[in-house]
């Protein structure tokens, strides 16, 4: 049996982070966290809605996009997902 760890990272909103946690350090940190999870035998799965499509487990390109443009993404709650998907927005789940 393999465990999956859904990652809801707060590494993307550049305005709320100290300088040392902004791009490219936020992407590096996300990759390190995923690596640690793999080391424990689980599957990391960072979650987001990108251009209206729910994604579980992001590619390196997706992580880079989030790292560079994190402040332009909307953080949302479960109740708002249908609205975000319907309007094809990009968000991070919290």
mmCIF file as gemmi writes it, N, C-alpha and C atoms, coordinates in Angstrom:
data_model
loop_
_atom_site.group_PDB
_atom_site.id
_atom_site.type_symbol
_atom_site.label_atom_id
_atom_site.label_alt_id
_atom_site.label_comp_id
_atom_site.label_asym_id
_atom_site.label_entity_id
_atom_site.label_seq_id
_atom_site.pdbx_PDB_ins_code
_atom_site.Cartn_x
_atom_site.Cartn_y
_atom_site.Cartn_z
_atom_site.occupancy
_atom_site.B_iso_or_equiv
_atom_site.pdbx_formal_charge
_atom_site.auth_seq_id
_atom_site.auth_asym_id
_atom_site.pdbx_PDB_model_num
ATOM 1 N N . UNK Axp A 1 ? 0.838 -1.163 0 1 0 ? 1 A 1
ATOM 2 C CA . UNK Axp A 1 ? 0 0 0 1 0 ? 1 A 1
ATOM 3 C C . UNK Axp A 1 ? 0.897 1.244 0 1 0 ? 1 A 1
ATOM 4 N N . UNK Axp A 2 ? 0.577 2.194 -0.873 1 0 ? 2 A 1
ATOM 5 C CA . UNK Axp A 2 ? 1.313 3.465 -0.918 1 0 ? 2 A 1
ATOM 6 C C . UNK Axp A 2 ? 0.391 4.58 -0.442 1 0 ? 2 A 1
ATOM 7 N N . UNK Axp A 3 ? 0.933 5.445 0.35 1 0 ? 3 A 1
ATOM 8 C CA . UNK Axp A 3 ? 0.174 6.578 0.864 1 0 ? 3 A 1
ATOM 9 C C . UNK Axp A 3 ? 0.389 7.793 -0.025 1 0 ? 3 A 1
ATOM 10 N N . UNK Axp A 4 ? -0.633 8.615 -0.145 1 0 ? 4 A 1
ATOM 11 C CA . UNK Axp A 4 ? -0.536 9.856 -0.891 1 0 ? 4 A 1
ATOM 12 C C . UNK Axp A 4 ? -0.662 11.011 0.081 1 0 ? 4 A 1
ATOM 13 N N . UNK Axp A 5 ? 0.204 11.977 -0.069 1 0 ? 5 A 1
ATOM 14 C CA . UNK Axp A 5 ? 0.172 13.17 0.766 1 0 ? 5 A 1
ATOM 15 C C . UNK Axp A 5 ? -0.191 14.345 -0.125 1 0 ? 5 A 1
ATOM 16 N N . UNK Axp A 6 ? -1.386 14.914 0.067 1 0 ? 6 A 1
ATOM 17 C CA . UNK Axp A 6 ? -1.801 16.075 -0.701 1 0 ? 6 A 1
ATOM 18 C C . UNK Axp A 6 ? -1.151 17.319 -0.099 1 0 ? 6 A 1
ATOM 19 N N . UNK Axp A 7 ? -0.415 18.024 -0.919 1 0 ? 7 A 1
ATOM 20 C CA . UNK Axp A 7 ? 0.313 19.2 -0.449 1 0 ? 7 A 1
ATOM 21 C C . UNK Axp A 7 ? -0.459 20.467 -0.79 1 0 ? 7 A 1
ATOM 22 N N . UNK Axp A 8 ? -0.751 21.218 0.222 1 0 ? 8 A 1
ATOM 23 C CA . UNK Axp A 8 ? -1.406 22.506 0.036 1 0 ? 8 A 1
ATOM 24 C C . UNK Axp A 8 ? -0.398 23.56 0.481 1 0 ? 8 A 1
ATOM 25 N N . UNK Axp A 9 ? 0.455 23.935 -0.436 1 0 ? 9 A 1
ATOM 26 C CA . UNK Axp A 9 ? 1.593 24.77 -0.095 1 0 ? 9 A 1
ATOM 27 C C . UNK Axp A 9 ? 1.235 26.248 -0.067 1 0 ? 9 A 1
ATOM 28 N N . UNK Axp A 10 ? 1.784 26.927 0.919 1 0 ? 10 A 1
ATOM 29 C CA . UNK Axp A 10 ? 1.62 28.368 1.032 1 0 ? 10 A 1
ATOM 30 C C . UNK Axp A 10 ? 2.887 29.065 0.551 1 0 ? 10 A 1
ATOM 31 N N . UNK Axp A 11 ? 3.462 28.534 -0.515 1 0 ? 11 A 1
ATOM 32 C CA . UNK Axp A 11 ? 4.743 29.039 -1 1 0 ? 11 A 1
ATOM 33 C C . UNK Axp A 11 ? 4.594 29.97 -2.194 1 0 ? 11 A 1
ATOM 34 N N . UNK Axp A 12 ? 3.382 30.246 -2.597 1 0 ? 12 A 1
ATOM 35 C CA . UNK Axp A 12 ? 3.209 30.907 -3.877 1 0 ? 12 A 1
ATOM 36 C C . UNK Axp A 12 ? 2.902 32.387 -3.776 1 0 ? 12 A 1
ATOM 37 N N . UNK Axp A 13 ? 2.189 32.814 -2.772 1 0 ? 13 A 1
ATOM 38 C CA . UNK Axp A 13 ? 1.808 34.214 -2.677 1 0 ? 13 A 1
ATOM 39 C C . UNK Axp A 13 ? 3.002 35.034 -2.216 1 0 ? 13 A 1
ATOM 40 N N . UNK Axp A 14 ? 3.652 35.669 -3.143 1 0 ? 14 A 1
ATOM 41 C CA . UNK Axp A 14 ? 4.904 36.371 -2.862 1 0 ? 14 A 1
ATOM 42 C C . UNK Axp A 14 ? 4.722 37.523 -1.873 1 0 ? 14 A 1
ATOM 43 N N . UNK Axp A 15 ? 3.556 38.111 -1.815 1 0 ? 15 A 1
ATOM 44 C CA . UNK Axp A 15 ? 3.357 39.259 -0.94 1 0 ? 15 A 1
ATOM 45 C C . UNK Axp A 15 ? 3.408 38.869 0.535 1 0 ? 15 A 1
ATOM 46 N N . UNK Axp A 16 ? 3.001 37.65 0.856 1 0 ? 16 A 1
ATOM 47 C CA . UNK Axp A 16 ? 2.9 37.263 2.265 1 0 ? 16 A 1
ATOM 48 C C . UNK Axp A 16 ? 4.134 36.526 2.782 1 0 ? 16 A 1
ATOM 49 N N . UNK Axp A 17 ? 5.141 36.368 1.95 1 0 ? 17 A 1
ATOM 50 C CA . UNK Axp A 17 ? 6.322 35.611 2.343 1 0 ? 17 A 1
ATOM 51 C C . UNK Axp A 17 ? 7.529 36.51 2.529 1 0 ? 17 A 1
ATOM 52 N N . UNK Axp A 18 ? 8.418 36.139 3.441 1 0 ? 18 A 1
ATOM 53 C CA . UNK Axp A 18 ? 9.683 36.873 3.531 1 0 ? 18 A 1
ATOM 54 C C . UNK Axp A 18 ? 10.48 36.69 2.242 1 0 ? 18 A 1
ATOM 55 N N . UNK Axp A 19 ? 11.383 37.595 1.974 1 0 ? 19 A 1
ATOM 56 C CA . UNK Axp A 19 ? 12.157 37.57 0.723 1 0 ? 19 A 1
ATOM 57 C C . UNK Axp A 19 ? 12.834 36.225 0.471 1 0 ? 19 A 1
ATOM 58 N N . UNK Axp A 20 ? 13.33 35.578 1.522 1 0 ? 20 A 1
ATOM 59 C CA . UNK Axp A 20 ? 14.057 34.32 1.322 1 0 ? 20 A 1
ATOM 60 C C . UNK Axp A 20 ? 13.154 33.162 0.913 1 0 ? 20 A 1
ATOM 61 N N . UNK Axp A 21 ? 11.83 33.344 0.936 1 0 ? 21 A 1
ATOM 62 C CA . UNK Axp A 21 ? 10.896 32.282 0.548 1 0 ? 21 A 1
ATOM 63 C C . UNK Axp A 21 ? 10.215 32.565 -0.781 1 0 ? 21 A 1
ATOM 64 N N . UNK Axp A 22 ? 10.648 33.585 -1.49 1 0 ? 22 A 1
ATOM 65 C CA . UNK Axp A 22 ? 10.038 33.922 -2.777 1 0 ? 22 A 1
ATOM 66 C C . UNK Axp A 22 ? 10.756 33.214 -3.91 1 0 ? 22 A 1
ATOM 67 N N . UNK Axp A 23 ? 10.24 33.354 -5.132 1 0 ? 23 A 1
ATOM 68 C CA . UNK Axp A 23 ? 10.818 32.692 -6.29 1 0 ? 23 A 1
ATOM 69 C C . UNK Axp A 23 ? 12.296 33.052 -6.405 1 0 ? 23 A 1
ATOM 70 N N . UNK Axp A 24 ? 13.151 32.115 -6.674 1 0 ? 24 A 1
ATOM 71 C CA . UNK Axp A 24 ? 12.963 30.696 -6.977 1 0 ? 24 A 1
ATOM 72 C C . UNK Axp A 24 ? 13.009 29.787 -5.748 1 0 ? 24 A 1
ATOM 73 N N . UNK Axp A 25 ? 13.201 30.364 -4.565 1 0 ? 25 A 1
ATOM 74 C CA . UNK Axp A 25 ? 13.294 29.542 -3.362 1 0 ? 25 A 1
ATOM 75 C C . UNK Axp A 25 ? 11.993 28.8 -3.074 1 0 ? 25 A 1
ATOM 76 N N . UNK Axp A 26 ? 10.837 29.387 -3.423 1 0 ? 26 A 1
ATOM 77 C CA . UNK Axp A 26 ? 9.577 28.703 -3.162 1 0 ? 26 A 1
ATOM 78 C C . UNK Axp A 26 ? 9.46 27.416 -3.978 1 0 ? 26 A 1
ATOM 79 N N . UNK Axp A 27 ? 9.921 27.45 -5.217 1 0 ? 27 A 1
ATOM 80 C CA . UNK Axp A 27 ? 9.882 26.247 -6.063 1 0 ? 27 A 1
ATOM 81 C C . UNK Axp A 27 ? 10.863 25.212 -5.53 1 0 ? 27 A 1
ATOM 82 N N . UNK Axp A 28 ? 12.035 25.659 -5.16 1 0 ? 28 A 1
ATOM 83 C CA . UNK Axp A 28 ? 13.039 24.745 -4.599 1 0 ? 28 A 1
ATOM 84 C C . UNK Axp A 28 ? 12.5 24.081 -3.332 1 0 ? 28 A 1
ATOM 85 N N . UNK Axp A 29 ? 11.864 24.857 -2.472 1 0 ? 29 A 1
ATOM 86 C CA . UNK Axp A 29 ? 11.301 24.308 -1.234 1 0 ? 29 A 1
ATOM 87 C C . UNK Axp A 29 ? 10.208 23.297 -1.54 1 0 ? 29 A 1
ATOM 88 N N . UNK Axp A 30 ? 9.337 23.594 -2.5 1 0 ? 30 A 1
ATOM 89 C CA . UNK Axp A 30 ? 8.274 22.652 -2.879 1 0 ? 30 A 1
ATOM 90 C C . UNK Axp A 30 ? 8.865 21.329 -3.354 1 0 ? 30 A 1
ATOM 91 N N . UNK Axp A 31 ? 9.909 21.404 -4.164 1 0 ? 31 A 1
ATOM 92 C CA . UNK Axp A 31 ? 10.556 20.179 -4.658 1 0 ? 31 A 1
ATOM 93 C C . UNK Axp A 31 ? 11.217 19.405 -3.525 1 0 ? 31 A 1
ATOM 94 N N . UNK Axp A 32 ? 11.812 20.12 -2.569 1 0 ? 32 A 1
ATOM 95 C CA . UNK Axp A 32 ? 12.438 19.456 -1.423 1 0 ? 32 A 1
ATOM 96 C C . UNK Axp A 32 ? 11.392 18.752 -0.557 1 0 ? 32 A 1
ATOM 97 N N . UNK Axp A 33 ? 10.249 19.413 -0.34 1 0 ? 33 A 1
ATOM 98 C CA . UNK Axp A 33 ? 9.171 18.801 0.446 1 0 ? 33 A 1
ATOM 99 C C . UNK Axp A 33 ? 8.673 17.536 -0.254 1 0 ? 33 A 1
ATOM 100 N N . UNK Axp A 34 ? 8.476 17.612 -1.573 1 0 ? 34 A 1
ATOM 101 C CA . UNK Axp A 34 ? 8.045 16.427 -2.316 1 0 ? 34 A 1
ATOM 102 C C . UNK Axp A 34 ? 9.078 15.311 -2.203 1 0 ? 34 A 1
ATOM 103 N N . UNK Axp A 35 ? 10.354 15.645 -2.266 1 0 ? 35 A 1
ATOM 104 C CA . UNK Axp A 35 ? 11.424 14.655 -2.157 1 0 ? 35 A 1
ATOM 105 C C . UNK Axp A 35 ? 11.417 13.971 -0.79 1 0 ? 35 A 1
ATOM 106 N N . UNK Axp A 36 ? 11.196 14.741 0.257 1 0 ? 36 A 1
ATOM 107 C CA . UNK Axp A 36 ? 11.122 14.17 1.61 1 0 ? 36 A 1
ATOM 108 C C . UNK Axp A 36 ? 9.97 13.185 1.704 1 0 ? 36 A 1
ATOM 109 N N . UNK Axp A 37 ? 8.825 13.545 1.137 1 0 ? 37 A 1
ATOM 110 C CA . UNK Axp A 37 ? 7.648 12.667 1.171 1 0 ? 37 A 1
ATOM 111 C C . UNK Axp A 37 ? 7.935 11.37 0.427 1 0 ? 37 A 1
ATOM 112 N N . UNK Axp A 38 ? 8.594 11.461 -0.729 1 0 ? 38 A 1
ATOM 113 C CA . UNK Axp A 38 ? 8.967 10.264 -1.493 1 0 ? 38 A 1
ATOM 114 C C . UNK Axp A 38 ? 9.912 9.402 -0.669 1 0 ? 38 A 1
ATOM 115 N N . UNK Axp A 39 ? 10.82 10.037 0.054 1 0 ? 39 A 1
ATOM 116 C CA . UNK Axp A 39 ? 11.763 9.305 0.898 1 0 ? 39 A 1
ATOM 117 C C . UNK Axp A 39 ? 11.093 8.473 1.976 1 0 ? 39 A 1
ATOM 118 N N . UNK Axp A 40 ? 9.907 8.874 2.377 1 0 ? 40 A 1
ATOM 119 C CA . UNK Axp A 40 ? 9.14 8.107 3.364 1 0 ? 40 A 1
ATOM 120 C C . UNK Axp A 40 ? 8.196 7.103 2.716 1 0 ? 40 A 1
ATOM 121 N N . UNK Axp A 41 ? 8.276 6.964 1.39 1 0 ? 41 A 1
ATOM 122 C CA . UNK Axp A 41 ? 7.494 5.951 0.692 1 0 ? 41 A 1
ATOM 123 C C . UNK Axp A 41 ? 6.094 6.389 0.299 1 0 ? 41 A 1
ATOM 124 N N . UNK Axp A 42 ? 5.782 7.668 0.436 1 0 ? 42 A 1
ATOM 125 C CA . UNK Axp A 42 ? 4.465 8.17 0.043 1 0 ? 42 A 1
ATOM 126 C C . UNK Axp A 42 ? 4.57 8.889 -1.295 1 0 ? 42 A 1
ATOM 127 N N . UNK Axp A 43 ? 3.429 9.201 -1.874 1 0 ? 43 A 1
ATOM 128 C CA . UNK Axp A 43 ? 3.364 9.896 -3.153 1 0 ? 43 A 1
ATOM 129 C C . UNK Axp A 43 ? 2.951 11.34 -2.885 1 0 ? 43 A 1
ATOM 130 N N . UNK Axp A 44 ? 3.792 12.319 -3.231 1 0 ? 44 A 1
ATOM 131 C CA . UNK Axp A 44 ? 3.395 13.711 -3.038 1 0 ? 44 A 1
ATOM 132 C C . UNK Axp A 44 ? 2.426 14.14 -4.131 1 0 ? 44 A 1
ATOM 133 N N . UNK Axp A 45 ? 1.455 14.937 -3.782 1 0 ? 45 A 1
ATOM 134 C CA . UNK Axp A 45 ? 0.485 15.408 -4.767 1 0 ? 45 A 1
ATOM 135 C C . UNK Axp A 45 ? 0.087 16.84 -4.429 1 0 ? 45 A 1
ATOM 136 N N . UNK Axp A 46 ? 0.824 17.793 -4.988 1 0 ? 46 A 1
ATOM 137 C CA . UNK Axp A 46 ? 0.458 19.195 -4.823 1 0 ? 46 A 1
ATOM 138 C C . UNK Axp A 46 ? -0.811 19.435 -5.62 1 0 ? 46 A 1
ATOM 139 N N . UNK Axp A 47 ? -1.773 20.151 -5.033 1 0 ? 47 A 1
ATOM 140 C CA . UNK Axp A 47 ? -3.064 20.325 -5.694 1 0 ? 47 A 1
ATOM 141 C C . UNK Axp A 47 ? -3.29 21.784 -6.072 1 0 ? 47 A 1
ATOM 142 N N . UNK Axp A 48 ? -3.931 21.977 -7.215 1 0 ? 48 A 1
ATOM 143 C CA . UNK Axp A 48 ? -4.262 23.317 -7.699 1 0 ? 48 A 1
ATOM 144 C C . UNK Axp A 48 ? -5.324 23.184 -8.78 1 0 ? 48 A 1
ATOM 145 N N . UNK Axp A 49 ? -5.953 24.287 -9.111 1 0 ? 49 A 1
ATOM 146 C CA . UNK Axp A 49 ? -6.826 24.358 -10.28 1 0 ? 49 A 1
ATOM 147 C C . UNK Axp A 49 ? -6.122 25.301 -11.244 1 0 ? 49 A 1
ATOM 148 N N . UNK Axp A 50 ? -5.735 24.774 -12.392 1 0 ? 50 A 1
ATOM 149 C CA . UNK Axp A 50 ? -4.995 25.544 -13.378 1 0 ? 50 A 1
ATOM 150 C C . UNK Axp A 50 ? -5.849 25.745 -14.617 1 0 ? 50 A 1
ATOM 151 N N . UNK Axp A 51 ? -6.172 27.001 -14.909 1 0 ? 51 A 1
ATOM 152 C CA . UNK Axp A 51 ? -6.994 27.356 -16.07 1 0 ? 51 A 1
ATOM 153 C C . UNK Axp A 51 ? -8.309 26.591 -16.065 1 0 ? 51 A 1
ATOM 154 N N . UNK Axp A 52 ? -8.896 26.441 -14.877 1 0 ? 52 A 1
ATOM 155 C CA . UNK Axp A 52 ? -10.188 25.793 -14.738 1 0 ? 52 A 1
ATOM 156 C C . UNK Axp A 52 ? -10.156 24.283 -14.631 1 0 ? 52 A 1
ATOM 157 N N . UNK Axp A 53 ? -8.967 23.687 -14.614 1 0 ? 53 A 1
ATOM 158 C CA . UNK Axp A 53 ? -8.849 22.227 -14.557 1 0 ? 53 A 1
ATOM 159 C C . UNK Axp A 53 ? -8.249 21.819 -13.205 1 0 ? 53 A 1
ATOM 160 N N . UNK Axp A 54 ? -8.999 21.044 -12.393 1 0 ? 54 A 1
ATOM 161 C CA . UNK Axp A 54 ? -8.427 20.561 -11.131 1 0 ? 54 A 1
ATOM 162 C C . UNK Axp A 54 ? -7.245 19.626 -11.406 1 0 ? 54 A 1
ATOM 163 N N . UNK Axp A 55 ? -6.132 19.86 -10.721 1 0 ? 55 A 1
ATOM 164 C CA . UNK Axp A 55 ? -4.918 19.065 -10.909 1 0 ? 55 A 1
ATOM 165 C C . UNK Axp A 55 ? -4.456 18.531 -9.561 1 0 ? 55 A 1
ATOM 166 N N . UNK Axp A 56 ? -4.186 17.249 -9.503 1 0 ? 56 A 1
ATOM 167 C CA . UNK Axp A 56 ? -3.626 16.621 -8.31 1 0 ? 56 A 1
ATOM 168 C C . UNK Axp A 56 ? -2.294 16.029 -8.716 1 0 ? 56 A 1
ATOM 169 N N . UNK Axp A 57 ? -1.227 16.612 -8.206 1 0 ? 57 A 1
ATOM 170 C CA . UNK Axp A 57 ? 0.116 16.246 -8.632 1 0 ? 57 A 1
ATOM 171 C C . UNK Axp A 57 ? 0.509 17.141 -9.792 1 0 ? 57 A 1
ATOM 172 N N . UNK Axp A 58 ? 1.401 18.089 -9.549 1 0 ? 58 A 1
ATOM 173 C CA . UNK Axp A 58 ? 1.76 19.07 -10.567 1 0 ? 58 A 1
ATOM 174 C C . UNK Axp A 58 ? 3.085 18.723 -11.227 1 0 ? 58 A 1
ATOM 175 N N . UNK Axp A 59 ? 3.187 19.072 -12.497 1 0 ? 59 A 1
ATOM 176 C CA . UNK Axp A 59 ? 4.446 18.878 -13.225 1 0 ? 59 A 1
ATOM 177 C C . UNK Axp A 59 ? 5.451 19.94 -12.786 1 0 ? 59 A 1
ATOM 178 N N . UNK Axp A 60 ? 6.697 19.767 -13.191 1 0 ? 60 A 1
ATOM 179 C CA . UNK Axp A 60 ? 7.713 20.764 -12.865 1 0 ? 60 A 1
ATOM 180 C C . UNK Axp A 60 ? 7.373 22.108 -13.498 1 0 ? 60 A 1
ATOM 181 N N . UNK Axp A 61 ? 6.806 22.081 -14.713 1 0 ? 61 A 1
ATOM 182 C CA . UNK Axp A 61 ? 6.406 23.328 -15.372 1 0 ? 61 A 1
ATOM 183 C C . UNK Axp A 61 ? 5.303 24.032 -14.587 1 0 ? 61 A 1
ATOM 184 N N . UNK Axp A 62 ? 4.34 23.248 -14.065 1 0 ? 62 A 1
ATOM 185 C CA . UNK Axp A 62 ? 3.265 23.828 -13.255 1 0 ? 62 A 1
ATOM 186 C C . UNK Axp A 62 ? 3.832 24.465 -11.987 1 0 ? 62 A 1
ATOM 187 N N . UNK Axp A 63 ? 4.759 23.769 -11.333 1 0 ? 63 A 1
ATOM 188 C CA . UNK Axp A 63 ? 5.376 24.313 -10.126 1 0 ? 63 A 1
ATOM 189 C C . UNK Axp A 63 ? 6.125 25.607 -10.437 1 0 ? 63 A 1
ATOM 190 N N . UNK Axp A 64 ? 6.829 25.632 -11.558 1 0 ? 64 A 1
ATOM 191 C CA . UNK Axp A 64 ? 7.548 26.846 -11.959 1 0 ? 64 A 1
ATOM 192 C C . UNK Axp A 64 ? 6.582 28 -12.207 1 0 ? 64 A 1
ATOM 193 N N . UNK Axp A 65 ? 5.475 27.71 -12.894 1 0 ? 65 A 1
ATOM 194 C CA . UNK Axp A 65 ? 4.479 28.76 -13.157 1 0 ? 65 A 1
ATOM 195 C C . UNK Axp A 65 ? 3.914 29.313 -11.855 1 0 ? 65 A 1
ATOM 196 N N . UNK Axp A 66 ? 3.588 28.427 -10.936 1 0 ? 66 A 1
ATOM 197 C CA . UNK Axp A 66 ? 3.072 28.875 -9.643 1 0 ? 66 A 1
ATOM 198 C C . UNK Axp A 66 ? 4.12 29.678 -8.88 1 0 ? 66 A 1
ATOM 199 N N . UNK Axp A 67 ? 5.361 29.241 -8.947 1 0 ? 67 A 1
ATOM 200 C CA . UNK Axp A 67 ? 6.421 29.944 -8.246 1 0 ? 67 A 1
ATOM 201 C C . UNK Axp A 67 ? 6.647 31.343 -8.78 1 0 ? 67 A 1
ATOM 202 N N . UNK Axp A 68 ? 6.605 31.492 -10.081 1 0 ? 68 A 1
ATOM 203 C CA . UNK Axp A 68 ? 6.839 32.795 -10.704 1 0 ? 68 A 1
ATOM 204 C C . UNK Axp A 68 ? 5.64 33.731 -10.554 1 0 ? 68 A 1
ATOM 205 N N . UNK Axp A 69 ? 4.44 33.186 -10.668 1 0 ? 69 A 1
ATOM 206 C CA . UNK Axp A 69 ? 3.229 34.013 -10.763 1 0 ? 69 A 1
ATOM 207 C C . UNK Axp A 69 ? 2.266 33.794 -9.612 1 0 ? 69 A 1
ATOM 208 N N . UNK Axp A 70 ? 2.767 33.31 -8.488 1 0 ? 70 A 1
ATOM 209 C CA . UNK Axp A 70 ? 1.902 32.939 -7.372 1 0 ? 70 A 1
ATOM 210 C C . UNK Axp A 70 ? 0.974 34.022 -6.883 1 0 ? 70 A 1
ATOM 211 N N . UNK Axp A 71 ? 1.419 35.282 -6.902 1 0 ? 71 A 1
ATOM 212 C CA . UNK Axp A 71 ? 0.565 36.346 -6.381 1 0 ? 71 A 1
ATOM 213 C C . UNK Axp A 71 ? -0.614 36.631 -7.289 1 0 ? 71 A 1
ATOM 214 N N . UNK Axp A 72 ? -0.593 36.135 -8.53 1 0 ? 72 A 1
ATOM 215 C CA . UNK Axp A 72 ? -1.727 36.351 -9.436 1 0 ? 72 A 1
ATOM 216 C C . UNK Axp A 72 ? -2.77 35.24 -9.33 1 0 ? 72 A 1
ATOM 217 N N . UNK Axp A 73 ? -2.47 34.189 -8.567 1 0 ? 73 A 1
ATOM 218 C CA . UNK Axp A 73 ? -3.414 33.103 -8.369 1 0 ? 73 A 1
ATOM 219 C C . UNK Axp A 73 ? -4.31 33.408 -7.181 1 0 ? 73 A 1
ATOM 220 N N . UNK Axp A 74 ? -5.496 32.832 -7.184 1 0 ? 74 A 1
ATOM 221 C CA . UNK Axp A 74 ? -6.46 33.039 -6.116 1 0 ? 74 A 1
ATOM 222 C C . UNK Axp A 74 ? -6.479 31.825 -5.204 1 0 ? 74 A 1
ATOM 223 N N . UNK Axp A 75 ? -6.363 32.052 -3.91 1 0 ? 75 A 1
ATOM 224 C CA . UNK Axp A 75 ? -6.552 30.953 -2.957 1 0 ? 75 A 1
ATOM 225 C C . UNK Axp A 75 ? -8.047 30.839 -2.719 1 0 ? 75 A 1
ATOM 226 N N . UNK Axp A 76 ? -8.53 29.622 -2.603 1 0 ? 76 A 1
ATOM 227 C CA . UNK Axp A 76 ? -9.978 29.453 -2.467 1 0 ? 76 A 1
ATOM 228 C C . UNK Axp A 76 ? -10.313 28.33 -1.507 1 0 ? 76 A 1
ATOM 229 N N . UNK Axp A 77 ? -11.539 28.329 -1.064 1 0 ? 77 A 1
ATOM 230 C CA . UNK Axp A 77 ? -12.06 27.27 -0.201 1 0 ? 77 A 1
ATOM 231 C C . UNK Axp A 77 ? -12.871 26.289 -1.056 1 0 ? 77 A 1
ATOM 232 N N . UNK Axp A 78 ? -13.191 25.168 -0.491 1 0 ? 78 A 1
ATOM 233 C CA . UNK Axp A 78 ? -13.943 24.125 -1.185 1 0 ? 78 A 1
ATOM 234 C C . UNK Axp A 78 ? -15.236 24.665 -1.798 1 0 ? 78 A 1
ATOM 235 N N . UNK Axp A 79 ? -15.912 25.555 -1.095 1 0 ? 79 A 1
ATOM 236 C CA . UNK Axp A 79 ? -17.211 26.057 -1.573 1 0 ? 79 A 1
ATOM 237 C C . UNK Axp A 79 ? -17.09 26.873 -2.856 1 0 ? 79 A 1
ATOM 238 N N . UNK Axp A 80 ? -15.887 27.373 -3.175 1 0 ? 80 A 1
ATOM 239 C CA . UNK Axp A 80 ? -15.692 28.235 -4.343 1 0 ? 80 A 1
ATOM 240 C C . UNK Axp A 80 ? -15.18 27.497 -5.575 1 0 ? 80 A 1
ATOM 241 N N . UNK Axp A 81 ? -14.901 26.216 -5.451 1 0 ? 81 A 1
ATOM 242 C CA . UNK Axp A 81 ? -14.267 25.477 -6.552 1 0 ? 81 A 1
ATOM 243 C C . UNK Axp A 81 ? -15.119 25.494 -7.815 1 0 ? 81 A 1
ATOM 244 N N . UNK Axp A 82 ? -16.429 25.286 -7.709 1 0 ? 82 A 1
ATOM 245 C CA . UNK Axp A 82 ? -17.269 25.267 -8.918 1 0 ? 82 A 1
ATOM 246 C C . UNK Axp A 82 ? -17.224 26.606 -9.639 1 0 ? 82 A 1
ATOM 247 N N . UNK Axp A 83 ? -17.199 27.693 -8.899 1 0 ? 83 A 1
ATOM 248 C CA . UNK Axp A 83 ? -17.103 29.027 -9.5 1 0 ? 83 A 1
ATOM 249 C C . UNK Axp A 83 ? -15.776 29.19 -10.242 1 0 ? 83 A 1
ATOM 250 N N . UNK Axp A 84 ? -14.695 28.783 -9.606 1 0 ? 84 A 1
ATOM 251 C CA . UNK Axp A 84 ? -13.37 28.933 -10.2 1 0 ? 84 A 1
ATOM 252 C C . UNK Axp A 84 ? -13.235 28.063 -11.446 1 0 ? 84 A 1
ATOM 253 N N . UNK Axp A 85 ? -13.718 26.826 -11.376 1 0 ? 85 A 1
ATOM 254 C CA . UNK Axp A 85 ? -13.662 25.937 -12.545 1 0 ? 85 A 1
ATOM 255 C C . UNK Axp A 85 ? -14.539 26.5 -13.661 1 0 ? 85 A 1
ATOM 256 N N . UNK Axp A 86 ? -15.731 26.984 -13.298 1 0 ? 86 A 1
ATOM 257 C CA . UNK Axp A 86 ? -16.66 27.524 -14.295 1 0 ? 86 A 1
ATOM 258 C C . UNK Axp A 86 ? -16.104 28.72 -15.041 1 0 ? 86 A 1
ATOM 259 N N . UNK Axp A 87 ? -15.317 29.52 -14.382 1 0 ? 87 A 1
ATOM 260 C CA . UNK Axp A 87 ? -14.734 30.692 -15.014 1 0 ? 87 A 1
ATOM 261 C C . UNK Axp A 87 ? -13.297 30.474 -15.461 1 0 ? 87 A 1
ATOM 262 N N . UNK Axp A 88 ? -12.838 29.228 -15.437 1 0 ? 88 A 1
ATOM 263 C CA . UNK Axp A 88 ? -11.506 28.843 -15.899 1 0 ? 88 A 1
ATOM 264 C C . UNK Axp A 88 ? -10.39 29.674 -15.282 1 0 ? 88 A 1
ATOM 265 N N . UNK Axp A 89 ? -10.483 29.886 -13.977 1 0 ? 89 A 1
ATOM 266 C CA . UNK Axp A 89 ? -9.448 30.621 -13.281 1 0 ? 89 A 1
ATOM 267 C C . UNK Axp A 89 ? -8.381 29.657 -12.783 1 0 ? 89 A 1
ATOM 268 N N . UNK Axp A 90 ? -7.292 30.21 -12.329 1 0 ? 90 A 1
ATOM 269 C CA . UNK Axp A 90 ? -6.228 29.411 -11.722 1 0 ? 90 A 1
ATOM 270 C C . UNK Axp A 90 ? -6.185 29.73 -10.236 1 0 ? 90 A 1
ATOM 271 N N . UNK Axp A 91 ? -6.184 28.687 -9.394 1 0 ? 91 A 1
ATOM 272 C CA . UNK Axp A 91 ? -6.215 28.882 -7.946 1 0 ? 91 A 1
ATOM 273 C C . UNK Axp A 91 ? -5.321 27.881 -7.259 1 0 ? 91 A 1
ATOM 274 N N . UNK Axp A 92 ? -5.113 28.124 -6 1 0 ? 92 A 1
ATOM 275 C CA . UNK Axp A 92 ? -4.509 27.154 -5.102 1 0 ? 92 A 1
ATOM 276 C C . UNK Axp A 92 ? -5.55 26.81 -4.064 1 0 ? 92 A 1
ATOM 277 N N . UNK Axp A 93 ? -5.721 25.54 -3.769 1 0 ? 93 A 1
ATOM 278 C CA . UNK Axp A 93 ? -6.673 25.149 -2.735 1 0 ? 93 A 1
ATOM 279 C C . UNK Axp A 93 ? -6.069 25.368 -1.358 1 0 ? 93 A 1
ATOM 280 N N . UNK Axp A 94 ? -6.899 25.683 -0.398 1 0 ? 94 A 1
ATOM 281 C CA . UNK Axp A 94 ? -6.423 25.804 0.979 1 0 ? 94 A 1
ATOM 282 C C . UNK Axp A 94 ? -7.298 24.973 1.875 1 0 ? 94 A 1
